[in-house]
Amino acid sequence: MRRSYLLLAIPVLCLASCTGSGENTKHKSWLGIPAAADITVTDAFWSPKIGLNRTITIPYVFSQCEETGRIDNFAIAGGLKEGVHVGERYNDSDVFKIIEGACYSLMETPDSVLQEYVDSLVTLVAAAQEDDGYLYTTRTIDPVNMAPGAGRERWVDERVSHELYNAGHMYEAAVAHHEATGSDVLLNVALRNAALVYNEFGWGKREIAPGHQEIEIGLIKLYRLTGDNRWLELARFFLDVRGRPGDYVHHPEGTRFEVYNDSVYLQMHKQVLEQTEAVGHAVRGGYMYAAMADISEETGDDRYLKASRRIWDDVTRGKIYITGGIGSKEYGEAFGEPYELPNMTAYTETCASVANVFWNFRLYRATGETKYLDILERTLYNGLISGIGNDGCHFFYPNPLESDGSFSRSGWFDCSCCPVNIARFMPALKQYIWSVADDGVNLNLFIGSEARIANGTGKVTIRQETEYPWKGDVRITVNPEADGSTFLLRIRIPSWTGEAPFEGGLYHYVNPQKEKVQIKINGKKVPVKIKSGFAVIKRAWNRGDKVEVTLPMEPRFVVAREEVAADSGRVTLGMGPLVYCLEEADNGPVREMRVNPGTIAQFTYDSTLMGGIGTITFDVTGPGGSSIKARAIPYYSWANRSNGEMTVWIKTDN
C-alpha cells in the first residue's frame, strides 16, 4: 500500500478560488493578491531555498511520514492494512500538511508521478473516513486503546484531542488538492467531515471550542472555494464560543495534560472580542488572531479586526523578539509576561513564526498598513527560516537567541509540526510579494519576481530585480498592457530604514541611518512621498518604464527597552531585515565577548560560506581582555556547521 517518494517538483502557492454554488459575502479587504500562476519568483536569495524545499524537504518529510507510521495509520483505519495506531493523536495533521505542500508543487509543474503519489495518499485518507464523515485515525483503528489525549468519546475532550485541529489541516489540504488536480476526492472527504462538524457543533449543539485553533482557517478556505455559508458560520462560531462555559472532560491521565486545563493557555479566558493581550500557546494564538482578521474580512464585522489589532499592539510592545519570534516560554510554548524575553531559553517555535506571518499578512491585507509587513518580513528572514537547516532536512523546533553549545538541529521530532509547516510554507512565499488595489499595485516585499496583474485601471506586467537582503538596490520594470495607463505604484519603505526595526518601541537603533531612501524614475531622481508606509508614485506608465529604489543598507547596532532584563547591557546587530549573531565556529567562545556600540561594523558578502551569505566584522573585547576582530553571520544560518556557543545579544563595554 505504500510507495516511497523521491521526486523533484517545483512548489508554488495555492490560492483558493471564490466560486461555488453558494453566495459569497463581499470581501471587506481593499487589497487583492495576484493568482499564483501570475507570479514567478526569480530571486537569488529565495529561489535556492524554495528549490531546496522542492528537491530535499518535501521528499524527506514524505519519507519520514512513511517511516514513522503516519501514513500507515490511514491505511489501517481504512481496513487496507493490518496493524495498530502508531504515534500521537495529532499526527494525521502532518500528512495533511505535506499533501498541501506537494499540491503547491503540482500547480507549478504538472508531474504524473508526483500526482499519482499524492492521489494514492488521498485514497488512503478517503478510506480512513467513517461513514458519517468522521476522520481521526487513532479512534477508528481502536476506540478502546487510543493515543493518549484522544478522549474517551468523540469530541468530549476537544481541549486535548486535536480532532478539530486535524480537520482544519485536512480542509486546507483539500482546497490545495482540488486547485492543483481538479479532483474532488479529497475535497468531498473534507466537505463530508465539515458537514458532520457543522451538525455536531454550534449554538444549541455542542457549544465547545477547539483546544488547538486551526479549523477556523480551514473552514474559511472551504467557504472561499465553495461559497457555502455554513463554513463561514461555523468558523465564526468557533471564535465566538471561546471564553464561554463548555462541556469539557479532562483527560484521566491528569498531570500529563494539566496545562490544557488552563483557560489562559487555551485563549479561553475571555471571549475573543474582549481579549486585549497575547497569552497562552503562541501557535494557537497566532492562528486564532489570523482567523479573527479573516472573519472580519468576510463578514464586514470590524470588531474581530479591532480585537486582533489590539492583541498585535500588545505583542509588539513587549512580547516579540528582535527576530520576529513569538512565544518565549518553554512551558506551554507560550507567550510570557511583557518584556519576558529570555535568550537562552527562548522557545519561539518555528510554527509560531509561521503563524505570525499568517497573522500579519491578514492584518496588512485588511488595513493596507505596512507596519504589519515590517513584522512579517522580519519574522520571515529570521525566526522562520532559522527553523530549517542548510541541508533541507534538519530542523529547529524552538529557536533560541543564545546557545551554550548544547543546541543542535534534529532530523525529525515526535511532534513534527515544524518540519511539515516549513514544507508547506516555502512554496507559498510568492503570495506575500505583491498586492493589488483598485487604483494600482503594491510592492510588499523585495523579492526578485515578475507579476502579471490586473487592477482597476487595466493589466500590467511588473518585474523587480534585487540582491536583497545583501544590498538595498531594487530595480522595477513596468510594462502596462497599453501605454499611458495611469495608476499608483506603491513601494513599501521598511521601518528598518528609520529609527527602529519595527513599531512598538521595544527596540531601537543606537545610531541614525547615514543615508536616505532614494527613488529614480527612468534615471531621474524624484521626491519620496510616503503615505501609510509606502512611497507612492502616480503617473501615466509606458512600457519599459524603470523605477530604481535605493534602500540604505548598513550594519547598525540595536538596543532593547530597559525593561527587557535579558538584554540589559547588551546590543545586537542588524542590517536591513536581518538579525546577526556571533557563533563559535567563526570566533571561538562568544558569550563573554564585549563590544562598544560605537565601533565601525563592516559588511562583506562571502560566496564561499554556507552557500553564500553576508557577514559583518567588527572589533570586540575577548574574554581575556584582548581585542579581537569578530565575524557575525545572519541568525537564520547558525547551527549549520558545528555545535558551539552562539549569541544574538552581545555584552557591551560600558
N, C-alpha and C positions, 0 to 999 in steps of 0.2 A: 504493500500500500504506500510505501514511502520511497521517494526518489531524491537523491542528493542533487543540490543545485549549485552549479559553478558556472555562472553566465555573466557576460559583460553587457550592460544596458545602461542607457543614459537616463537618470531620473529627471522629473520635471514636476511642476506644480499642478495639482488637480483643483480646478475651481468648479464648485457645484453650479449647475445651471439653475435658473429661476423659473423654469417652465413646469407645467403639470396640470392635472385635471382640476385642482382647486384654485381658489382665488388668493393671490398673494397680497399681503399688506404692503403698501408702498414703503420702500426703504427711506428712512429718515436721513441717512447719511448723504452728505453732499459730494462725497468722493467715490469714484469707481476705481476698479482695478482692472487693468488690461487682461484679456484672456491669456492663459498660459502659452497657447500656441503662437501668440503675437509678441512674445518676449524671448530674446535669445541672449544668454549670458556669455560674454567673451572675455571675462575678467582674468587678469594674470594672477590675482590673489585667490579668487574664489573658484575659478574653473577647475584647477587641480584638486581642490578639496571636494568639490562636487563629483569629480571624476573618481577620486579615491572612494567616496561613498558608493559609487556605482560599481566599481570593479572589486572592491575589497569588503566594505562594511555590509552591504546588503547580502552578498553571498555568505559572508561569515555569520551573520545573525540568523539567516535561514538554517545554516548547518547547526548552530547552537540550539535553535528551537527543535530541530530533529533529534540531536543527541541527548537533550535533556527531557525528552518525552512530551514537550509542549504540543507538538503536532500529533503524536500518537494518542494523546488524550481525546482528541476529536474522533479519531478512528475507533477507539474503544467505546466511546459514548455512542457512536453510531452503529455499533454492532458489527463493524467491519474488521475488528481485530480483538483478540482476547487480551485481557490484562487488567491492571488496576490503575487508578489515577495516580499520577506522579507529580509532585511539586506543589506550589502554592495555589490557593483558590483563585488568585488573580492572574495566573499565567496565561489564561485564554487571551487576555488583552495584548500580550506580547505578539501572538500570532496575528491578531487583527492589525496591529500597528505595522508589522512588516509587510503584510499584504497591501496595506495602504501605500507604503513606500515603494513597493515593487510596481504598483499600478501607476505611480508617477513616472516610472521608467518606461512603461509600455506606452504612455501617451506621447512621449518624445520619440521613442524608437520602437516601432512595432517589431516584435520578435516572437515567432511562433513557439519557440522552445520555452521562453520565459512565460508566455501566456498559458501554455499547456501546464506548466508547473503551478502557476497561480490558480488556474482553474481547478487543478487537482486538489489544492488546499480548500478551495471554495466548496468542492464536492464533499470533502470531509466535514466542513463546518455545517453544511446543509444536512448531512446525515446525522450529525450530533444533535440537531434541534428536535425537541419533543413535539408531539402532535399539536399542542396548543400554542406553540411558538416559544416556549421556554428554552433557554440555551445557557447551560452552566455545567461544564463537563464533570466537575467533581461530584455534583449531586446526581446527575444522570447515571454515571458509572456505578456508584454505590451510595445510595442515600443514607446508609447506616454508618459507613466508615468514610467520612468525607475529610477533606483537608481541614486543618484547624481554622476556626473562624467562619466556616461556611454557614453556620446557623442550623438549628435542628429541623427547620422547615423553610420553605421558600419565603424570602423577603423579611423574616421576623427579626433578623439581626443585621439589617442593612448598614448600620454604622460600621460593621466589620466585614461583611460578606463580600463586598465588591461586585455583587450581581449586576447592579445598575452601572457601575463603572465599566465592567467588561462590555456591557451592552452599548455604552456610548462609543467605545472604540470600534465596536463592530459596525455601528452606523456610519462612522467616518470612513471605515474601510469599504463599506458597501457603496457609498457615494463615489469613492475613487474608482472602484472596480467597474461600476456602471459607466462612468465617464470614460474610462480607459478602453473598455472592451465592448460596450453596448449591451452587455449581458445583464439580464435581470435576476440571475440566480441568487447572488449574494444580496442584492437589493431586496428581493422578495423575502429572504430569510430575515433581514433587518426589519422590514415592514411588518411581518408577522409577529416578530418579537415586540416591536413598538406598539402594535395593537394590543397585545397581551398586557404590556406595561400600562397602557392607557386605560384598559379595563380594570386593572388592579389598583392603580394609584390615582389620586385626585381628591377634591373636596367631597366628603361623604363616603369616600372609599378608604383606602389606606392613606392616611394623612402622615406620610413618613418621607423624610428627605434622605437622599443618598449620603452615606458616610464619606465617600470619596467623590467629589464633584467631577464630572466629565460628560455624563449623559446629556446635560443641558446643551453643550456644544454640539454633540452628535445629533440631537433632536433638531436643532436649528438648521443643521446641514440637510437633514432629511426634509425639513419644511421648505427650504430654499429650492431643493430639487423637485419636490412633488407638488408644492403648493397646498398640501393638506394641513389645515389649521389645527388639527388635533396635536400635531407635533410641537407647534409653537405654544399652544395652550399648556401642554404637558411640561415643556421646558420652563415656562413661567411658573407653573405650579411648584416645580421642584425648587425654585428660588423662594417663592412666597411662603412655602411651608417651613422653611428653616426658622428656627427660633420659636417654634410653637411646640406644645407638648406632643410627643409621638409615642406610639405603642412599640417601644423598643424592649427587646430581651437581650441582656448582655451575655456574652459567651461564658459558659460554665468554667472555663479554664482560669477565670479570674484575673490574676495579676498579669498574665501574658498580654491581655488586651485591656489592661487598666486605663491606658492612655485614651482609648476610644470612648471611655465614659465621660470624658471632659468635654463639655459643650463648647468651650472656648477653642479647644484644639480642632473641633469639627466645624467651626464658624457657625454654631447653632445657639450661641449665647444671646443673640438678638435677631430680630427679623432683618433681612438683608438691607431693606431701605433705611433702617435705623443704625446700621453699622458705620463707624467712622474711623476705625483703626484696623490695621492689618494684624491679625492674631492667628494663632494656630498653625496647622500644617501649611507650609508655603506653597506647595504644588496645588493642593486642593483649593487654597485661597486664590491663587493665580487663575486657575480655570474658572472659578466662580466669578471673579471680578471681570473676566473676559466675557463670560456669558451674560452678565448684567448689562454690559455695553451692547452686546448682540440683541438682547431683548428690547432695549431702548430703541435701537435702530429699527427693529422690525415692527414695533408697536407704536412708536412715537411717544412713549411714556418716558419723559426725561428724568423721572425720579430714580430710575435704575442707573442711568448715566451719572447723575449727580452723586449718588452714593458711591459709585465706582471711583469717581474722581476724588471724592473726599478721602477715600482709603489710599489712593495714589499719593495724595499730599502727605499723608501720614508716613508712607514708605519713604518718600524722597527727603523728608525732613530728618529722619533718624534711623531707618531700618534697611538701608541698602548699602552694599559695599561699593567701593570705587570701581570694581569690576562689573557692576550691574547685577551681581549675585544677590539673591534674597533667601531668607531663612537661615538665621545664624546659629540656631540651637540644634545640636545633635539629637538630644532627646525630643522626640516628636517631629524631627525635621521641620522645625517651626520658626516663625518669627519670634524675635526676642523683644525685650523692652526697648524703648527709644535709646539709641546710642549703644546698645548692647551688641557690639560688632567685634568679637574676638577674632584673632587672625589664625592662630594655630588650630583652634577647634572650630573654625568657621565651617558650617555644613554646606550651605549654598549648593544644594543638589543640582545636578545638570538638568534634571526635569524641571526644576523651579526656574531656571533660566529660560528654558523653552516656554514655560507658562508665562514668564514675564514678557517675552517677545510677543506672544499671542495677545496678552492684555494690552500692552502699549500700542500695538498696531490697531487694535479695535478702538482705543481711545482716540488715536490720531484720526482714524477714518471717520469717527463720529463728530470730531471737532475741527479738524484741519490744523490743530496746534502742534508745532514742531517740537515742543518740549517732550512729547511722547516719543517722537522719533529719536531724540537725543538719548533717551534711556534705552530704547530698542537697539540702537547702533552700539552703544557701549556694552550692553549685555551680549550682543551678537559676537563682537570681536574679542571679548574677554571671557566672561563667565560661562558662555555657551560652548564655544569651540575648544575651550580648555578641557572639556569633558571627553574629548576623543584624541587619541594619540596619533602621531605622525604615520604610524603603520596602518591606521584604519581599523584595527581590531583589538586595541587595548583602551580602556576607558577609566574615567573617574566617576564615581557616584557623588561623593562630596568633593568640593573644590576649595581647599584651604588656601589662605593667603600667606601662610608661613609653614615651613616644614623643618623638622629636626633630622631629616633623612629617613624617617620611617614610612613615608608615603610612597606608594608606587601604584602604577596603573594595573588594572586587572583585565583579564580576557573575558570575564563573564561574572555574573553575580547570581545568587539565589533569587533575589528580586532584581530582575534585569530590565526595569522600566527605562533606565537611562540609555543603554545602547540602542534599543529599538526606537526610542524617541528621537535620538540623533539621526538614525537611519531614515526615519520618515520626514524629519525636519529639513535636512540638507537639500533634497530635491525641490522643496517648496520655497527656497530662498528668493527666487525671482519675483514672487508676488509683492515683496516689500520695496522694490526699487523705484517703481513709478506709480503714480496715481493720476486720476483723470477727474477734472471738474468740468462743468458745462462751459466755462469760459477759458479753458486751457489745460495745460499739462503741468504736473508737479514732479520734480526730481527729488525723491526722498532720500536715497542712499547713493553713494558714489561707488558704483559697481559697474565695470565695463559691460555694456549691454546695448542691444538695439530693441526698440519697441515700436510696434505698429499700432497706432492709437486713433480712435475716433472720439472726438469731443463735440461739444455743441456747435462748433464752427466748421467742422469738417474733419478730414482724415490727414494724419501726418505720420511720417516715419522719422524717428528721432534716435540718434545714437550718441552714446557717451564713451569716451576713451580716457583711461586714467591709470596711474600707477599707485593709487590709493591702496592701503593706508601709509605707504612709504613716502609718497610725495603728494602734495596738495594741488597739483595741476589737473584740471578736468576740462576736456575738450568735447563740446557738444555740437553736433551737426544736425540741423533742422531741415527736413525735406517735406514740406506740405504737398498735398495732392495737387493743389493749384497755387501758383504764385500769387502773392498779395493777400493770402489768408491772414486775418488778424485774430490773434488770441494771446493769452498770457502764458508765459513760461515762468514758472516759479521754481527757484533753485534754493534748496534748504541751506541756510547758513548755520553750521553746527554751533552749539553752545560752547564747545571747547575752543572756539576762536576768540572767546571773550574772557571773562574773569573767573568762570567756574566751569567745571566739566559738565554739570547739568544743574537744573533748577532745584531749589530746596534749601540751599545754604549749608548743606552738610560738608561740602568740600570746596576749596577754592585754591587758585594758583598762587604761588609765592610771588612770582614776578609777572608783570603785564606782558602781553603779547607784543613782540617788537614790530611786526608787520601787520598790515591791514588786508582785509579781503579786497581783491580786485576782480573786475569783470570787464572783458572786452567783447565787442561785437564786430565781427569782420575786421579784427585788428585794431579797432578804435576803442580806447578806454571810455567807459560810461560810468555815471554815478551809481552807487549801490544803494537802492531804495529797499529797505527791509520792512516787511509787513507780516506780522504773525510768524516771524522766524524765517520767512522766505525772502530772497531777493526776487523782486517781481519785475519782469520785463514784458512790456506790451508793445507790439509792433506788427506791421504787416510783413509776414515772413515770406521769403522766397527760397526756392530750392537751393541748397548748398550754403545757406547762412550758417556762420560758425560763431559759437559763443565760447569764450575761454574764461574759465574761473580759476583764480589762484587763491587757495586757502593757505594761510600761513602755518606751515608745518615745522615746528621746532620743539625740542625737548623742554619740558617745563616741570618744575617740582610742584607738588600738591600737598596741602595740609588739610587735616580734618578739623572739625569743630572741637573745641577744648573738652566738650562733654564726652567725646569718644575716648574713653580711658585707654583702650588698647593701642591707639595711635598717638598718644601724648608723647611729645618729644621725638616725633618721627615725621618723615616725609616719604612720599612715593613719587615716582617719576612717570610722566605720561608724555605721549606725542600723538597729536590727533586723537583718534578714538581709542588708541591702545594704552593699556597699562603695562608698565615694565616691572621686572623683578630681577633680583640678583640670585644666581644659582651657583652652588658649589662647583659644578662641573667647569665653570669659567673662572672662578675666583678663589677657590678654597672655601673654608667655612665663612659664612656671610652674616650670620645672625648678630654678631657683635661688631660688625663694621659700622663706622660713623661717617656722616657726610655733612659738609657745610652747604646748606641750600643755595648759597650764592655762587657755588662753583660752576664752571662752564661745562656743559654736557655736550658731547659731540656725537651726531648720528652718522652711522655708516651702514650701508647695505652690504651684507655678506652672502654672496650667492653660493658659497660652499658650506654654509652652516644650516643643517636641518632643512635642506631643500631650498634655502634662500629666505633669510629673514633680516629685518633691520635691527641693528644693535646700537646701544648708546654707551659711550665710555665717559668716565668722569673720575676725578680724584676722590678717594676715601681714605679714612684712617683705619688701619687694620687693628686686630685685637691687641697686638704688641705695641701699638703706637706709631708704627711706620706708615709712610704714605704709599698708597697702592693705587694703581690705575684699574678701576673696576669696570667690568663689562656687563651691562644689563641686556636681557632678552625680553621679548614680549611675553607677558604672563601666560598666554594661551599655549606657549611652546615648551613650558617647563616639564620636567619629569619624562623626557623623551630620550635621555642618554643613560645616566646612571643615577642611583639613589644618592641623595645628598641634601644638604641644607638649602633652603630657599626662603627668601623674604621679599614681600612686596613693599612693606613699610620699613624704611631704613632709619636707624637711630641717627640723631643729629649731634653735632659737636657742642651745641650750646644748650 
